[in-house]
């Protein structure tokens, strides 16, 4: 039985954690060290994965974070997780629905959780953000529109850290007995990501390279980028905790999109799905997914 979206996000947290490009991540954290205060915007925060990672890095700056998602249930989960981490870090925490405030010595952290569709969201005063974070969300959004809005939200010298941007490569191992069929199924899965959002093309199955180009087009400088591939492969016929369930969920998503495409006979899809599930049960199925992380900066204005 399929799990809820929140449970799906939980299943992939550790996989995401080890997949993040270490060079891009280190460059982002290093750039935060010089700021006494940081105003951060977390787009599509979900259940709080990127927010938790930012707080776990413990930048020395005071933090003012706005975490945005359209799902109030996920936002509540993100707030609970954030409060738990802050208390573990020995902050004194106070709050109310949608707001957390924390203090430890001279350090201050404030987090506002905003339920909003990103189409209509504005963070307040333009050019006020030190950092915009977008984790595993840009495939769902129009890169051109979002790049322009991010550029407008950032201060000069502000950063855009976009992680786990799908970029057109899902592979399953070992090879299926009918490899041409599986190639068509995976192509249908990629094609399903090519959506229209706000009357524009989404980042879709090439969101990594499309976002890279869109950020350059609005005048941001790309500081560093690199692959953040999911490598979910069994070792000695065993998976890490939660990975078999996550794999089964991914197979269900792929099958669902292939069915909706109308390009496949039911028996072919059923046989493919059954064989792939059996490979999970045997501890044999591996998944590699190509993704890109990038860090961009809004340049300082040129002075004469």
C-alpha positions in Angstrom: 0.0 0.0 0.0 1.4 3.5 -0.9 2.6 5.6 2.0 1.7 9.2 2.6 3.8 11.9 1.1 5.2 12.8 4.5 6.2 9.2 5.2 7.8 9.1 1.7 9.9 12.2 2.6 11.0 10.5 5.8 12.0 7.3 3.9 14.3 9.2 1.7 15.9 11.5 4.3 19.1 9.5 4.9 19.4 8.7 1.1 19.2 12.5 0.4 21.7 13.2 3.2 24.5 11.0 1.8 23.6 12.1 -1.8 24.1 15.8 -1.4 27.1 17.0 -3.2 29.8 17.6 -0.5 31.6 20.3 -2.4 28.5 22.4 -3.0 27.3 21.9 0.5 30.6 22.9 2.0 30.8 26.0 -0.1 27.3 27.0 1.0 28.1 26.5 4.7 31.5 28.3 4.3 29.8 31.3 2.7 27.4 31.6 5.7 30.2 31.9 8.3 31.0 35.6 7.6 27.4 36.8 8.4 26.5 38.0 11.9 22.8 37.6 11.0 21.2 35.6 8.2 17.8 36.0 6.7 17.0 32.6 4.9 14.1 31.5 2.8 13.4 27.8 2.5 11.2 27.0 -0.5 9.0 23.9 -0.4 10.3 23.0 3.1 8.1 19.8 3.3 8.7 18.0 6.5 11.8 20.1 7.2 14.8 18.2 5.7 16.8 21.2 4.5 15.8 23.3 7.5 17.1 20.6 9.8 20.3 20.4 7.9 20.9 24.1 8.1 20.3 24.2 11.8 22.4 21.1 12.3 25.4 22.9 10.7 25.1 25.4 13.5 26.1 28.6 11.7 27.3 31.1 14.2 25.0 33.8 12.9 21.6 34.7 14.3 19.0 33.2 12.0 15.7 34.4 10.7 14.2 31.7 8.6 11.0 31.7 6.6 9.9 28.1 5.7 7.3 27.9 3.0 5.1 25.0 1.9 1.6 24.7 0.6 0.8 21.6 2.9 -0.1 22.7 6.4 0.3 19.1 7.7 3.9 18.9 6.5 4.6 22.4 7.9 3.4 21.2 11.3 5.7 18.2 11.1 8.6 20.5 10.1 7.9 22.8 13.1 7.8 19.9 15.5 11.1 18.5 14.1 12.8 21.9 14.3 11.7 22.5 17.8 13.0 19.0 18.8 16.4 19.8 17.3 16.7 23.3 18.8 16.0 21.8 22.3 18.6 19.1 21.7 21.0 21.9 20.9 20.2 23.4 24.3 18.2 26.4 23.0 15.4 27.8 25.1 12.4 27.6 22.7 9.1 29.4 22.7 6.5 29.4 20.0 3.0 29.3 18.8 1.4 27.7 15.7 3.6 28.7 12.7 6.4 30.4 14.7 9.4 29.3 16.7 11.8 31.5 18.6 14.9 30.2 20.3 17.8 31.6 22.4 21.0 30.1 23.6 23.4 32.6 25.1 23.6 35.5 22.7 22.4 33.5 19.7 18.9 33.9 18.4 16.9 31.7 15.9 13.5 32.6 14.6 11.6 30.4 12.2 8.3 31.3 10.6 6.3 28.5 8.9 4.2 29.8 6.1 1.4 27.8 4.3 1.4 29.2 0.8 1.5 28.3 -2.8 4.8 29.5 -4.2 2.9 31.1 -7.1 1.5 33.7 -4.8 4.1 33.8 -2.2 6.3 36.9 -1.5 8.6 37.1 1.5 8.1 40.8 2.1 10.7 43.5 1.3 12.5 42.8 -2.0 16.2 42.1 -1.8 16.2 41.1 1.9 17.3 37.5 1.8 20.8 36.3 2.5 20.0 32.8 1.3 17.3 31.0 -0.6 17.2 27.2 -0.2 15.3 24.9 -2.6 15.7 21.2 -1.9 14.2 18.7 -4.4 11.5 21.1 -5.6 12.7 22.9 -8.7 11.5 20.1 -11.0 8.0 21.1 -10.1 8.4 24.8 -10.8 9.1 27.0 -13.8 12.8 27.6 -13.7 12.7 30.9 -15.6 10.1 32.4 -13.3 11.6 31.1 -10.1 15.1 32.3 -11.1 13.9 35.8 -11.6 11.9 35.8 -8.3 14.9 34.4 -6.4 17.2 37.1 -7.9 14.7 39.7 -6.7 14.5 38.2 -3.2 18.3 38.1 -2.7 20.5 40.8 -1.3 23.6 41.6 -3.4 26.0 38.8 -2.3 23.1 36.6 -1.4 23.1 32.9 -2.2 20.8 30.4 -3.9 21.4 26.8 -2.8 19.4 24.4 -4.9 19.9 20.7 -4.2 18.8 17.4 -5.6 17.6 18.7 -8.9 16.6 15.8 -11.1 18.5 15.7 -14.4 17.3 12.9 -16.6 18.7 9.7 -15.5 16.9 6.8 -13.7 18.6 3.4 -13.9 17.6 0.1 -12.3 19.9 -2.8 -11.8 20.2 -5.7 -12.7 19.0 -5.3 -16.3 15.4 -6.3 -16.9 14.9 -9.4 -19.1 13.2 -7.1 -21.7 15.5 -4.1 -21.5 13.8 -2.2 -24.3 10.5 -2.3 -22.4 12.1 -0.9 -19.2 13.7 1.8 -21.2 10.3 2.8 -22.5 8.8 2.7 -19.0 11.5 4.9 -17.6 11.2 7.3 -20.6 7.4 7.6 -19.8 8.4 8.3 -16.2 10.7 11.2 -17.3 8.0 12.4 -19.8 5.5 12.6 -16.9 7.6 15.3 -15.2 7.4 17.6 -18.2 4.4 19.6 -16.8 2.9 23.0 -17.4 3.0 25.1 -14.2 1.7 28.7 -14.1 1.4 28.5 -17.9 5.1 27.8 -18.2 7.2 24.6 -18.6 8.3 23.2 -15.3 11.9 22.2 -14.6 10.8 18.7 -15.2 13.1 15.8 -16.0 16.0 18.2 -16.8 15.6 20.6 -13.9 19.3 20.6 -13.0 20.6 22.0 -16.3 17.5 24.1 -16.8 17.8 25.8 -13.5 21.5 26.4 -14.1 20.8 28.2 -17.3 17.9 30.2 -15.8 20.0 31.5 -12.9 22.7 32.6 -15.4 20.0 34.3 -17.5 18.9 36.5 -14.6 22.4 37.6 -13.8 23.4 35.3 -11.0 26.9 33.9 -10.8 27.2 30.1 -10.5 29.8 29.5 -7.8 29.9 25.7 -7.8 27.8 22.8 -9.0 28.0 19.0 -9.1 26.2 15.7 -9.1 24.1 14.6 -6.2 23.0 11.2 -7.5 21.0 8.8 -5.5 22.9 5.6 -5.3 20.6 3.1 -3.6 22.2 -0.3 -4.0 22.1 -3.3 -1.8 25.3 -4.8 -0.3 25.4 -8.5 0.2 21.7 -8.7 -0.6 20.8 -6.2 2.2 19.5 -2.7 2.2 20.0 0.1 4.7 17.0 0.8 7.0 14.0 2.0 5.0 15.5 1.7 1.6 13.6 -1.4 0.5 10.3 0.4 1.3 11.5 3.5 -0.5 12.4 1.5 -3.6 9.0 -0.1 -3.6 7.5 3.4 -3.5 9.6 4.5 -6.4 8.5 1.5 -8.5 4.9 2.3 -7.7 5.4 5.9 -8.9 7.1 4.7 -12.1 4.4 2.2 -12.8 1.6 4.7 -12.1 3.1 7.2 -14.6 3.6 4.5 -17.2 -0.1 3.4 -16.8 -1.3 7.0 -17.2 0.8 7.4 -20.4 -1.5 4.8 -22.1 1.6 3.4 -24.0 1.7 0.0 -22.3 -0.3 -3.1 -22.0 -1.4 -4.0 -18.5 0.2 -7.4 -18.6 3.6 -6.0 -19.6 3.5 -3.5 -16.8 2.3 -6.0 -14.3 5.1 -8.4 -15.2 7.7 -5.7 -15.0 6.4 -4.5 -11.6 6.2 -8.0 -10.2 9.8 -8.9 -11.3 11.2 -5.6 -9.9 9.4 -6.2 -6.6 10.8 -9.7 -6.4 14.3 -8.3 -6.9 13.8 -6.0 -3.9 12.6 -9.0 -1.9 15.8 -10.9 -2.9 18.0 -7.9 -2.0 19.1 -7.5 -5.6 17.5 -4.3 -7.0 19.6 -1.2 -7.3 18.6 2.3 -8.2 20.8 5.2 -9.5 19.2 8.6 -10.2 21.2 11.5 -11.6 20.7 14.8 -9.9 22.5 18.2 -9.7 23.2 20.5 -6.8 24.3 24.1 -7.4 25.2 27.3 -5.5 24.6 30.6 -7.1 25.3 34.2 -5.9 23.7 37.5 -6.7 26.6 39.8 -7.7 27.4 43.0 -5.9 26.5 46.1 -8.0 29.3 47.4 -10.1 30.5 50.8 -8.9 32.4 53.3 -11.0 
